[in-house]
């Protein structure tokens, strides 16, 4: 479930997913600068949240720009000093495996906040 983009006090846009799993979710609707994340893994297994710079393609076949390993029952928060540019759009999904071709859903969906600017 996607709750938004909303502007934060720093001027970033924030998109929140309360149930990110193995289906692409659009963070931005067009090109954007990626500034950070806050991710909660509520399952007892490691998961990977992956980000893609595409507007089409399926999980497991679309190019992955980068992946984040989220430990079991863990969290990951980070704010980049310099943004990572997505030239098409920011898309995200969560899976159980590290490989770019993995499409297996985690046992429990992730809660994900992404911070970006158009």
Sine and cosine of phi, psi and omega as CSV:
sin_phi,cos_phi,sin_psi,cos_psi,sin_omega,cos_omega
0.00,0.00,0.74,-0.67,-0.03,-1.00
-0.97,-0.25,0.77,-0.64,-0.05,-1.00
-0.95,-0.32,0.35,0.94,0.08,-1.00
0.45,-0.89,0.35,-0.94,0.94,-0.34
-1.00,0.03,0.56,-0.83,0.06,-1.00
-0.64,-0.77,0.49,-0.87,0.03,-1.00
-1.00,0.05,0.68,-0.74,0.05,-1.00
-1.00,-0.09,0.06,-1.00,-0.01,-1.00
-0.90,0.44,-0.42,0.91,-0.02,-1.00
-1.00,0.09,-0.09,1.00,-0.04,-1.00
0.99,-0.11,-0.17,0.99,0.07,-1.00
-0.93,0.35,0.44,-0.90,0.25,-0.97
-1.00,0.01,0.50,-0.86,0.04,-1.00
-0.79,-0.61,0.76,-0.65,0.15,-0.99
-0.89,-0.45,0.74,-0.67,-0.04,-1.00
-0.89,-0.46,0.74,-0.68,0.11,-0.99
-0.90,-0.44,0.84,-0.54,-0.01,-1.00
-1.00,-0.05,-0.06,1.00,0.02,-1.00
-0.41,-0.91,0.90,0.43,0.00,-1.00
-0.98,0.18,0.81,-0.59,0.01,-1.00
-0.69,-0.73,-0.49,-0.87,-0.17,-0.99
-1.00,0.04,0.66,0.75,0.14,-0.99
-0.76,-0.65,0.70,-0.71,0.00,-1.00
-0.84,0.55,0.68,-0.73,0.14,-0.99
-0.82,-0.57,0.69,-0.72,0.01,-1.00
-0.99,0.15,0.85,-0.53,0.11,-0.99
-0.99,0.11,-0.78,0.63,0.03,-1.00
-0.88,-0.47,0.28,-0.96,0.02,-1.00
-0.98,-0.18,-0.03,1.00,0.01,-1.00
-0.29,-0.96,-0.24,-0.97,0.01,-1.00
-0.81,0.59,0.58,-0.81,-0.05,-1.00
-0.36,-0.93,0.35,-0.94,0.13,-0.99
-0.98,-0.18,0.83,-0.56,-0.05,-1.00
-1.00,0.00,0.82,-0.57,-0.07,-1.00
-0.91,-0.40,-0.35,0.94,-0.02,-1.00
0.14,-0.99,-0.02,-1.00,-0.06,-1.00
-0.43,-0.90,0.38,-0.92,0.21,-0.98
-0.67,-0.74,0.89,-0.45,-0.12,-0.99
-0.78,-0.62,0.74,-0.67,0.07,-1.00
-0.91,-0.41,0.81,-0.59,0.08,-1.00
-0.96,-0.28,0.94,-0.35,-0.07,-1.00
-0.99,-0.12,0.25,0.97,0.00,-1.00
-0.94,-0.33,0.30,-0.95,-0.06,-1.00
-0.99,0.11,0.19,0.98,0.01,-1.00
-0.80,-0.60,0.46,-0.89,0.09,-1.00
-0.88,0.48,0.58,-0.82,0.13,-0.99
-0.71,-0.71,0.24,-0.97,0.03,-1.00
-0.82,-0.57,0.78,-0.62,0.14,-0.99
-0.98,-0.21,0.80,-0.60,-0.09,-1.00
-0.88,-0.48,0.56,-0.83,-0.02,-1.00
-0.85,-0.53,0.66,-0.76,-0.05,-1.00
-0.80,-0.60,0.52,-0.85,0.03,-1.00
-0.94,-0.33,0.84,0.54,-0.03,-1.00
-0.69,-0.73,0.31,-0.95,0.09,-1.00
-0.94,-0.34,-0.06,1.00,-0.02,-1.00
-0.55,-0.83,0.15,-0.99,0.01,-1.00
0.95,-0.30,0.31,-0.95,-0.07,-1.00
-0.96,-0.27,0.43,-0.90,0.12,-0.99
-0.84,0.54,0.73,-0.68,-0.01,-1.00
1.00,-0.05,-0.25,0.97,0.04,-1.00
-0.82,-0.57,-0.48,0.88,0.02,-1.00
-0.95,0.31,0.52,-0.85,-0.01,-1.00
-0.88,0.47,0.69,-0.72,0.05,-1.00
-0.99,-0.12,0.81,-0.59,0.04,-1.00
-0.98,0.19,-0.71,0.71,0.14,-0.99
-0.32,-0.95,0.34,-0.94,-0.03,-1.00
-0.81,-0.59,0.52,-0.86,0.08,-1.00
-0.85,-0.53,0.79,-0.61,0.11,-0.99
-0.99,0.11,0.82,-0.57,0.02,-1.00
-0.92,-0.40,0.89,-0.45,-0.08,-1.00
-0.90,0.43,0.38,-0.92,0.05,-1.00
-0.81,0.59,0.72,-0.69,-0.01,-1.00
0.77,0.64,0.56,0.83,-0.11,-0.99
-0.87,-0.50,-0.05,-1.00,0.00,-1.00
-0.65,-0.76,0.39,-0.92,0.08,-1.00
-0.64,-0.77,0.79,-0.61,0.05,-1.00
-0.73,-0.69,0.69,-0.73,0.04,-1.00
-0.34,-0.94,0.61,-0.79,0.12,-0.99
-0.84,-0.54,0.85,-0.52,-0.01,-1.00
-0.97,0.24,0.67,-0.75,0.08,-1.00
-0.94,0.33,-0.62,0.79,0.03,-1.00
-0.85,-0.53,0.73,-0.69,-0.13,-0.99
-0.95,0.30,0.37,-0.93,0.14,-0.99
-0.98,-0.17,0.86,-0.52,-0.09,-1.00
-0.99,0.11,0.77,-0.64,0.15,-0.99
-0.95,-0.32,0.91,-0.42,-0.13,-0.99
-0.99,0.13,-0.32,0.95,0.01,-1.00
-0.96,-0.28,-0.91,0.42,0.12,-0.99
-0.13,-0.99,0.32,-0.95,0.03,-1.00
-1.00,-0.08,0.82,-0.58,0.07,-1.00
-0.78,-0.63,0.55,-0.84,-0.08,-1.00
-0.68,-0.73,0.43,-0.90,0.13,-0.99
-0.35,-0.94,0.24,-0.97,-0.01,-1.00
-0.81,-0.58,0.67,-0.74,0.02,-1.00
-0.60,-0.80,0.08,-1.00,-0.04,-1.00
-1.00,-0.02,-0.31,0.95,-0.10,-1.00
-0.92,-0.39,0.41,-0.91,-0.03,-1.00
-0.97,0.22,-0.47,0.88,-0.07,-1.00
-0.91,0.41,0.56,-0.83,0.00,-1.00
-0.87,0.49,-0.45,0.89,-0.03,-1.00
-1.00,0.09,-0.09,1.00,-0.03,-1.00
-0.92,0.38,0.68,-0.73,0.02,-1.00
-0.72,-0.70,0.31,0.95,-0.06,-1.00
-0.99,0.13,0.81,-0.58,-0.03,-1.00
-0.93,0.36,0.61,-0.79,0.12,-0.99
-0.93,0.36,0.37,-0.93,0.00,-1.00
-0.88,0.48,-0.57,0.82,0.07,-1.00
-0.75,-0.66,0.69,-0.72,-0.03,-1.00
-0.92,0.40,0.46,-0.89,0.03,-1.00
-1.00,0.09,0.44,-0.90,0.18,-0.98
-0.97,-0.25,0.85,-0.52,-0.17,-0.98
-0.74,-0.67,0.76,-0.65,0.19,-0.98
-0.91,-0.42,0.74,-0.67,0.03,-1.00
-0.85,-0.52,0.70,-0.71,-0.02,-1.00
-0.92,-0.39,0.78,-0.63,-0.09,-1.00
-0.41,-0.91,0.17,-0.99,0.12,-0.99
-0.69,-0.72,0.61,-0.79,0.05,-1.00
-0.92,0.40,0.00,0.00,0.00,0.00
